[in-house]
């Protein structure tokens, strides 16, 4: 805005009330050059055994259909989904089920979870799947059902069942499908390579998802540090005017749905609301590709493209491996030096999970395996907060990390909630910029977990109290019923005695009358 003043001078009036399109975030060192220029390696040797967890998604774990000793075909259903928020599990190869038991999970705790152990027979014999001639002839509900049956979950890291998101989007009448091709995490380039090498399949998956949602348009957002992926996707989408491919600034965490919606559409998703409340739903490019394969070939989600990188890896690359492959086998194939690995991370360095050891399997949510050297890890020596405000400027959710941390340290968790703890997305931007090396995001994860545990304990207490009340009410009903039955029995006894007495009196009267007549 402006106005003319004096001798033709233009006075510029700044609009201090205009919201910035990008809030917070950091420019993290990318470390993507080592793998971005290499094609996806698709000839990883078939493992002798695969370890397939039944919990690879948000929601309830899948329930196994098979038993030890069963022979299964590649793509065969191993475990069915339980309830609405769940996803089925399929056999990544053909072979024999040798165990269904607990095995360490790909998680910082490495706690055991229920896992199917499949011994490969080396034949890679597929189960036959019915092929749909034209997915666009199917009802939108059928698209969701087939996506769900294929075990597809969010492959951007959230692992929320994709069929549920499609159904929710349809019920909420979303108008825009947002496809995240940002891949803002350092080191990771698997989505970049997918868009470069298989853009037509990704676009086809997006078209199918649009049909399943009933949405009118799709926007593919790609960070501007991926020019080759942008060019490939733009060319593949050229024939479809309902799909637009756009570039967004390279800034972490640009892949957060609220950040993209704010930047691309100028809309703010309210706190404690979902993106569907503003007519938008977001999926990852990997999810779109998996949807294409499921609807065009019937193939379920049984493999994953992951980035293997870090200074301890001799041959960094993007590699497509079967779900259930041990991370240790992938690292050995890529020439990782375990003695030089200071930290092992599944995912990206910002939001990924540090693993205690590599003897855990690749799962649906795996996007990267990082064997980081000592020089790639930030100092862990925590110092006192200097209240510089760097974490506040970096927070993409507009929170006050230093205030939340202060409350959490003093065990004032509810006060931390008042400062927006539940709106924290654990992106790690605050920890990344903190000059005092304070692991802020660790505090927030601890507080969230502690609050969840307290809520569960409270729920358990309330449930126990309710059960005790129900038991007391049941005992009182039983006692009342017993008392009523006893009263009824006594009444019936009295009635029988009265009837007996009346009968005796009547008999005596009859006998007296008979005697008088005889006399």
C-alpha positions as CSV (number, residue, x, y, z in Angstrom):
1,X,0.0,0.0,0.0
2,X,1.2,3.6,-0.5
3,X,0.3,7.2,-1.2
4,X,1.9,10.2,-3.0
5,X,3.4,12.9,-0.8
6,X,5.5,16.0,-1.4
7,X,7.3,16.2,-4.8
8,X,6.1,13.0,-6.3
9,X,7.7,10.8,-3.6
10,X,5.9,7.5,-2.9
11,X,5.6,6.6,0.8
12,X,5.4,2.8,1.3
13,X,3.1,1.7,4.1
14,X,4.1,-1.7,5.4
15,X,1.4,-4.1,6.3
16,X,2.6,-5.5,9.6
17,X,-0.6,-7.5,10.1
18,X,-0.2,-9.7,7.0
19,X,0.7,-13.2,8.0
20,X,3.8,-14.7,6.5
21,X,3.2,-17.6,4.1
22,X,6.0,-19.6,5.8
23,X,6.2,-19.8,9.5
24,X,9.3,-20.9,11.3
25,X,11.3,-23.8,10.0
26,X,15.1,-24.1,9.4
27,X,17.5,-24.4,6.5
28,X,19.1,-27.7,7.5
29,X,22.3,-28.9,5.8
30,X,20.8,-31.2,3.0
31,X,23.3,-34.0,2.6
32,X,21.3,-35.1,-0.5
33,X,24.0,-35.0,-3.2
34,X,25.3,-38.5,-2.3
35,X,22.2,-40.3,-3.4
36,X,20.0,-37.8,-5.4
37,X,21.8,-38.5,-8.7
38,X,21.7,-42.3,-8.4
39,X,18.9,-44.5,-9.9
40,X,16.9,-46.7,-7.5
41,X,18.6,-50.0,-7.1
42,X,16.0,-52.8,-7.5
43,X,18.1,-56.0,-7.4
44,X,18.7,-56.4,-3.7
45,X,19.3,-60.1,-3.0
46,X,16.4,-62.0,-1.6
47,X,16.8,-62.5,2.1
48,X,16.6,-66.0,3.5
49,X,14.2,-64.8,6.2
50,X,11.8,-61.9,6.5
51,X,10.6,-60.5,9.8
52,X,7.2,-58.9,9.3
53,X,5.7,-57.0,12.2
54,X,1.9,-57.0,12.6
55,X,2.0,-53.4,13.8
56,X,3.3,-51.2,10.9
57,X,0.6,-48.6,11.0
58,X,-1.4,-46.3,13.2
59,X,-4.2,-48.1,15.0
60,X,-4.8,-51.7,16.0
61,X,-2.3,-54.4,14.9
62,X,-3.3,-56.8,12.2
63,X,-4.5,-60.3,13.3
64,X,-2.7,-63.2,11.7
65,X,-4.6,-65.6,9.4
66,X,-1.7,-68.0,9.0
67,X,0.0,-70.5,11.3
68,X,3.5,-72.0,11.6
69,X,4.2,-74.4,8.8
70,X,1.9,-72.8,6.2
71,X,3.2,-72.2,2.7
72,X,2.3,-68.8,1.4
73,X,2.6,-67.1,-2.0
74,X,4.0,-63.7,-2.6
75,X,1.4,-61.0,-2.0
76,X,-0.8,-63.4,0.0
77,X,-2.7,-62.0,3.0
78,X,-0.9,-62.9,6.2
79,X,-2.9,-60.8,8.7
80,X,-6.2,-59.0,8.4
81,X,-7.0,-55.5,9.7
82,X,-8.8,-55.1,13.0
83,X,-11.4,-52.4,13.1
84,X,-11.6,-49.1,11.2
85,X,-8.1,-47.8,12.0
86,X,-5.8,-50.7,11.0
87,X,-4.2,-52.2,7.9
88,X,-3.6,-55.8,6.6
89,X,-0.2,-57.4,6.2
90,X,0.9,-59.4,3.1
91,X,3.7,-61.8,2.3
92,X,6.6,-60.0,0.7
93,X,7.8,-63.3,-0.9
94,X,6.8,-66.9,-1.2
95,X,7.9,-69.4,1.4
96,X,7.1,-71.1,4.8
97,X,5.9,-69.5,7.9
98,X,8.5,-70.6,10.5
99,X,7.3,-68.5,13.5
100,X,4.7,-66.1,14.8
101,X,6.2,-64.5,18.0
102,X,7.7,-61.4,19.5
103,X,10.7,-59.8,17.8
104,X,12.5,-56.5,18.3
105,X,10.6,-53.5,16.8
106,X,12.3,-50.8,14.7
107,X,11.9,-48.3,17.5
108,X,14.4,-46.7,20.0
109,X,13.2,-49.1,22.7
110,X,13.6,-52.1,20.4
111,X,10.8,-53.7,22.5
112,X,9.5,-56.9,21.1
113,X,6.2,-56.9,19.1
114,X,4.3,-59.7,17.4
115,X,6.0,-60.6,14.2
116,X,5.6,-63.1,11.4
117,X,8.8,-64.8,10.4
118,X,8.8,-66.0,6.8
119,X,11.5,-68.3,5.4
120,X,11.9,-67.7,1.6
121,X,11.7,-70.6,-0.8
122,X,13.5,-68.6,-3.4
123,X,10.8,-69.0,-6.0
124,X,9.1,-65.6,-5.7
125,X,5.9,-67.2,-6.8
126,X,3.1,-64.6,-6.9
127,X,-0.5,-65.1,-5.8
128,X,-2.8,-64.2,-8.7
129,X,-4.8,-61.0,-8.3
130,X,-7.9,-59.9,-10.1
131,X,-7.0,-56.9,-12.3
132,X,-9.4,-54.0,-12.7
133,X,-9.7,-53.0,-16.4
134,X,-10.6,-49.4,-15.6
135,X,-10.2,-48.1,-12.0
136,X,-12.2,-45.0,-13.0
137,X,-15.3,-47.2,-13.6
138,X,-15.3,-48.2,-10.0
139,X,-17.3,-46.4,-7.3
140,X,-15.2,-44.1,-5.1
141,X,-16.1,-46.3,-2.1
142,X,-14.6,-49.3,-4.0
143,X,-11.3,-47.4,-4.5
144,X,-11.0,-46.9,-0.8
145,X,-11.8,-50.6,-0.2
146,X,-9.1,-51.7,-2.6
147,X,-6.5,-49.3,-1.2
148,X,-7.3,-50.7,2.3
149,X,-7.1,-54.3,1.1
150,X,-3.7,-53.6,-0.3
151,X,-2.4,-52.5,3.1
152,X,-1.5,-49.0,1.9
153,X,-0.6,-46.5,4.6
154,X,0.8,-43.0,4.6
155,X,4.3,-43.5,3.3
156,X,5.5,-40.0,4.3
157,X,6.1,-41.3,7.8
158,X,2.7,-41.0,9.5
159,X,1.6,-44.6,8.4
160,X,-2.1,-43.7,8.9
161,X,-4.2,-46.1,6.9
162,X,-4.8,-44.4,3.5
163,X,-8.2,-45.9,2.9
164,X,-9.5,-44.2,6.1
165,X,-8.1,-40.8,4.9
166,X,-9.8,-41.3,1.5
167,X,-13.1,-42.1,3.2
168,X,-12.8,-39.2,5.6
169,X,-12.0,-36.9,2.8
170,X,-15.0,-38.1,0.8
171,X,-17.3,-37.6,3.8
172,X,-15.9,-34.1,4.4
173,X,-16.3,-33.3,0.7
174,X,-12.7,-32.1,0.3
175,X,-12.1,-30.1,-2.9
176,X,-8.3,-30.4,-3.0
177,X,-5.9,-33.3,-2.8
178,X,-2.4,-32.1,-1.8
179,X,0.5,-34.4,-2.7
180,X,3.6,-33.9,-0.7
181,X,6.7,-34.2,-2.8
182,X,8.8,-31.9,-0.7
183,X,10.9,-34.5,1.1
184,X,12.3,-31.8,3.3
185,X,14.3,-34.1,5.7
186,X,18.1,-34.0,5.2
187,X,19.7,-37.0,3.5
188,X,16.5,-38.5,2.2
189,X,16.0,-38.7,-1.7
190,X,13.8,-41.7,-2.2
191,X,10.8,-39.6,-3.1
192,X,12.9,-37.5,-5.4
193,X,14.1,-40.5,-7.3
194,X,10.6,-42.0,-7.4
195,X,9.3,-38.8,-9.1
196,X,12.2,-38.8,-11.5
197,X,12.0,-42.4,-12.5
198,X,8.3,-43.2,-12.3
199,X,6.4,-40.0,-12.7
200,X,3.6,-41.4,-15.0
201,X,2.8,-44.0,-12.4
202,X,2.7,-41.4,-9.6
203,X,0.4,-39.2,-11.6
204,X,-1.9,-42.1,-12.4
205,X,-2.1,-42.9,-8.7
206,X,-3.0,-39.3,-8.0
207,X,-5.8,-39.5,-10.6
208,X,-7.1,-42.6,-9.0
209,X,-7.0,-41.0,-5.5
210,X,-8.9,-37.9,-6.9
211,X,-11.6,-40.3,-8.1
212,X,-11.7,-42.1,-4.7
213,X,-12.0,-38.7,-2.9
214,X,-14.4,-37.1,-5.3
215,X,-12.1,-34.0,-5.2
216,X,-11.9,-31.6,-8.1
217,X,-8.2,-30.9,-8.2
218,X,-4.8,-32.0,-7.0
219,X,-1.6,-30.0,-6.2
220,X,1.8,-31.7,-6.2
221,X,4.2,-29.6,-4.1
222,X,7.9,-30.2,-4.8
223,X,10.7,-28.3,-3.1
224,X,12.8,-26.1,-5.5
225,X,16.0,-28.2,-4.8
226,X,14.5,-31.0,-6.9
227,X,14.5,-29.5,-10.5
228,X,14.6,-32.9,-12.2
229,X,11.7,-34.3,-10.3
230,X,9.7,-31.1,-10.9
231,X,10.4,-31.3,-14.7
232,X,9.5,-35.0,-14.8
233,X,6.2,-34.6,-12.8
234,X,5.2,-31.5,-14.8
235,X,5.6,-33.4,-18.0
236,X,3.7,-36.4,-16.8
237,X,0.8,-34.2,-15.5
238,X,0.6,-32.0,-18.6
239,X,-2.4,-34.0,-20.0
240,X,-4.4,-33.6,-16.9
241,X,-5.6,-30.1,-16.1
242,X,-7.0,-31.1,-12.7
243,X,-3.4,-31.8,-11.5
244,X,-1.0,-28.9,-11.0
245,X,2.7,-29.3,-10.1
246,X,4.2,-26.4,-8.2
247,X,7.5,-25.6,-6.6
248,X,7.8,-24.5,-3.0
249,X,10.8,-23.1,-1.1
250,X,13.3,-25.5,0.3
251,X,12.8,-25.2,4.0
252,X,12.2,-27.7,6.8
253,X,9.5,-28.8,7.7
254,X,7.9,-27.8,4.4
255,X,6.2,-31.2,4.1
256,X,3.9,-30.5,7.1
257,X,0.4,-30.3,5.8
258,X,-0.5,-27.1,7.6
259,X,2.7,-25.4,6.3
260,X,1.9,-26.4,2.7
261,X,-1.8,-25.4,3.0
262,X,-0.7,-22.0,4.5
263,X,1.8,-21.4,1.7
264,X,-0.1,-22.7,-1.3
265,X,-3.7,-21.8,-0.4
266,X,-3.3,-19.0,2.2
267,X,-5.5,-20.9,4.6
268,X,-4.9,-21.6,8.3
269,X,-5.9,-24.9,9.8
270,X,-7.3,-24.1,13.2
271,X,-5.8,-25.7,16.3
272,X,-7.3,-29.1,17.2
273,X,-8.7,-29.3,13.7
274,X,-7.9,-31.4,10.6
275,X,-6.9,-30.3,7.1
276,X,-10.2,-31.8,5.9
277,X,-12.0,-29.0,7.9
278,X,-10.7,-26.6,5.3
279,X,-11.4,-28.9,2.4
280,X,-7.9,-30.3,1.9
281,X,-6.4,-33.7,2.5
282,X,-2.7,-34.6,1.9
283,X,-0.9,-37.8,0.8
284,X,2.7,-38.6,0.0
285,X,4.0,-39.3,-3.6
286,X,4.9,-42.8,-2.4
287,X,1.3,-43.4,-1.3
288,X,0.1,-42.3,-4.8
289,X,2.6,-44.7,-6.4
290,X,1.4,-47.6,-4.2
291,X,-2.2,-46.7,-5.1
292,X,-1.3,-47.0,-8.8
293,X,0.2,-50.4,-8.3
294,X,-2.7,-51.7,-6.2
295,X,-5.4,-50.6,-8.5
296,X,-3.7,-51.4,-11.8
297,X,-2.0,-54.7,-10.9
298,X,-3.7,-55.7,-7.6
299,X,-0.3,-55.7,-6.0
300,X,-0.3,-55.0,-2.2
301,X,2.3,-52.9,-0.4
302,X,5.1,-55.4,0.2
303,X,8.3,-53.4,-0.7
304,X,9.7,-50.0,0.2
305,X,12.2,-47.6,-1.4
306,X,14.6,-46.3,1.2
307,X,17.6,-44.0,1.2
308,X,20.7,-45.6,2.7
309,X,23.2,-42.8,3.6
310,X,25.5,-41.3,6.2
311,X,29.3,-41.0,6.3
312,X,29.7,-44.6,7.6
313,X,28.1,-45.9,4.4
314,X,30.6,-46.7,1.6
315,X,27.9,-47.0,-1.1
316,X,25.0,-44.7,-0.3
317,X,22.0,-45.3,-2.6
318,X,18.3,-45.5,-2.9
319,X,17.3,-49.1,-2.8
320,X,14.0,-51.0,-3.1
321,X,13.8,-53.8,-0.6
322,X,11.1,-56.2,0.7
323,X,9.3,-55.3,3.9
324,X,10.7,-57.4,6.6
325,X,14.3,-57.3,5.4
326,X,16.6,-56.7,8.3
327,X,18.3,-53.3,8.4
328,X,21.6,-55.0,9.2
329,X,21.4,-56.8,5.8
330,X,20.8,-53.6,3.9
331,X,23.6,-51.8,5.7
332,X,26.0,-54.7,4.9
333,X,25.0,-54.6,1.2
334,X,25.8,-50.9,1.1
335,X,29.1,-51.3,2.8
336,X,28.4,-49.7,6.1
337,X,31.2,-49.6,8.6
338,X,29.6,-50.4,12.0
339,X,32.7,-49.3,13.9
340,X,32.3,-45.8,12.4
341,X,28.6,-45.6,13.0
342,X,28.0,-43.2,15.9
343,X,24.3,-43.2,15.5
344,X,21.9,-45.4,13.5
345,X,18.7,-43.7,12.5
346,X,15.6,-45.0,10.7
347,X,14.0,-42.1,8.8
348,X,15.6,-38.6,8.6
349,X,17.8,-37.0,11.1
350,X,15.2,-34.5,12.2
351,X,12.2,-36.7,12.9
352,X,13.6,-40.2,12.5
353,X,14.1,-42.7,15.3
354,X,17.5,-43.6,16.7
355,X,17.9,-47.4,16.8
356,X,19.9,-49.3,19.4
357,X,21.0,-51.9,16.9
358,X,20.4,-52.8,13.2
359,X,18.8,-56.3,13.8
360,X,15.3,-54.9,13.2
361,X,13.2,-55.0,10.0
362,X,12.3,-52.5,7.3
363,X,8.6,-51.6,7.7
364,X,6.1,-49.7,5.7
365,X,7.0,-46.4,7.3
366,X,10.7,-46.8,6.6
367,X,12.0,-44.0,4.4
368,X,15.7,-44.0,5.2
369,X,18.5,-45.8,7.0
370,X,21.2,-43.4,8.2
371,X,24.5,-44.6,9.6
372,X,25.9,-41.3,10.9
373,X,29.5,-40.7,11.8
374,X,30.6,-38.7,14.8
375,X,31.1,-35.5,12.8
376,X,27.5,-35.6,11.6
377,X,26.0,-35.6,15.1
378,X,25.3,-32.5,17.1
379,X,26.9,-32.2,20.5
380,X,24.8,-33.8,23.3
381,X,26.3,-31.7,26.1
382,X,23.3,-29.8,27.3
383,X,23.8,-26.3,28.7
384,X,21.6,-23.7,30.4
385,X,19.0,-21.9,28.3
386,X,20.1,-18.4,27.4
387,X,16.6,-17.3,26.4
388,X,17.8,-16.2,22.9
389,X,14.4,-17.0,21.3
390,X,15.9,-19.0,18.4
391,X,13.5,-21.9,19.2
392,X,10.5,-19.6,19.1
393,X,11.5,-18.2,15.6
394,X,12.1,-21.8,14.3
395,X,8.8,-23.3,15.5
396,X,6.5,-23.8,12.5
397,X,3.5,-24.2,14.7
398,X,4.1,-20.8,16.3
399,X,4.6,-22.2,19.8
400,X,6.9,-21.2,22.7
401,X,9.3,-24.2,23.1
402,X,11.3,-22.6,25.9
403,X,8.2,-22.0,28.0
404,X,6.9,-25.5,27.4
405,X,10.3,-26.9,28.4
406,X,10.4,-24.9,31.6
407,X,7.0,-26.2,32.6
408,X,7.9,-29.8,31.8
409,X,11.1,-29.6,33.8
410,X,9.0,-28.6,36.8
411,X,6.5,-31.3,36.1
412,X,3.8,-28.8,35.2
413,X,2.5,-30.8,32.3
414,X,-0.9,-29.2,32.2
415,X,0.7,-25.8,32.1
416,X,2.8,-27.0,29.1
417,X,-0.4,-28.0,27.4
418,X,-1.6,-24.5,27.9
419,X,1.4,-23.3,25.9
420,X,0.5,-25.6,23.0
421,X,2.1,-28.9,23.8
422,X,-0.6,-30.8,21.9
423,X,0.0,-28.7,18.8
424,X,3.7,-29.7,18.7
425,X,4.5,-31.9,15.7
426,X,8.0,-33.0,17.0
427,X,9.7,-31.7,13.9
428,X,12.9,-31.0,15.9
429,X,13.4,-27.5,14.4
430,X,13.7,-26.0,17.9
431,X,16.4,-28.6,19.0
432,X,18.3,-28.0,15.7
433,X,18.7,-24.3,16.3
434,X,19.3,-24.3,20.0
435,X,22.8,-23.0,20.8
436,X,22.6,-24.6,24.2
437,X,22.1,-28.1,22.8
438,X,18.9,-28.5,24.7
439,X,17.0,-31.6,23.4
440,X,13.7,-29.7,23.4
441,X,11.8,-32.1,21.3
442,X,12.8,-34.9,23.7
443,X,11.2,-33.0,26.5
444,X,8.0,-32.6,24.4
445,X,7.9,-36.3,23.5
446,X,8.4,-37.3,27.1
447,X,5.6,-34.9,28.3
448,X,3.2,-36.2,25.6
449,X,3.9,-39.8,26.5
450,X,3.6,-39.0,30.2
451,X,0.3,-37.2,29.6
452,X,-1.0,-40.2,27.6
453,X,0.1,-42.6,30.4
454,X,-1.7,-40.4,33.0
455,X,-4.8,-40.3,30.8
456,X,-4.7,-44.1,30.4
457,X,-4.2,-44.5,34.2
458,X,-7.1,-42.2,34.9
459,X,-9.2,-44.0,32.3
460,X,-8.3,-47.3,34.0
461,X,-9.1,-45.9,37.4
462,X,-12.5,-44.6,36.1
463,X,-13.1,-48.0,34.4
464,X,-12.3,-49.9,37.6
465,X,-14.6,-47.5,39.6
466,X,-17.3,-48.1,37.1
467,X,-16.9,-51.8,37.2
468,X,-17.0,-51.7,41.0
469,X,-20.2,-49.6,40.9
470,X,-21.7,-52.0,38.4
471,X,-20.7,-54.9,40.6
472,X,-22.3,-53.2,43.7
473,X,-25.4,-52.5,41.7
474,X,-25.5,-56.1,40.5
475,X,-25.1,-57.4,44.0
476,X,-27.9,-55.1,45.3
477,X,-30.1,-56.3,42.4
478,X,-29.3,-60.0,43.3
479,X,-30.0,-59.3,47.0
480,X,-33.3,-57.5,46.2
481,X,-34.3,-60.4,43.9
482,X,-33.4,-63.0,46.6
483,X,-35.3,-61.0,49.2
484,X,-38.3,-60.8,46.9
485,X,-38.1,-64.6,46.2
486,X,-37.8,-65.3,49.9
487,X,-40.8,-63.0,50.6
488,X,-42.7,-64.8,47.8
489,X,-41.8,-68.2,49.2
490,X,-42.9,-67.2,52.7
491,X,-46.2,-65.8,51.3
492,X,-46.8,-69.0,49.3
493,X,-46.0,-71.0,52.4
494,X,-48.5,-69.0,54.5
495,X,-51.1,-69.4,51.7
496,X,-50.5,-73.2,51.7
497,X,-50.8,-73.4,55.5
498,X,-54.0,-71.3,55.4
499,X,-55.3,-73.5,52.6
500,X,-54.4,-76.6,54.5
501,X,-56.0,-75.3,57.7
502,X,-59.2,-74.3,55.7
503,X,-59.3,-77.8,54.2
504,X,-58.9,-79.4,57.6
505,X,-61.7,-77.2,59.0
506,X,-63.9,-78.0,56.1
507,X,-63.2,-81.7,56.5
508,X,-63.9,-81.5,60.2
509,X,-67.2,-79.7,59.5
510,X,-68.1,-82.2,56.9
511,X,-67.4,-85.0,59.3
512,X,-69.5,-83.4,62.0
513,X,-72.3,-82.9,59.6
514,X,-72.1,-86.5,58.6
515,X,-72.2,-87.7,62.2
516,X,-75.2,-85.6,62.9
517,X,-77.1,-87.0,59.9
518,X,-76.2,-90.5,60.9
519,X,-77.4,-89.9,64.4
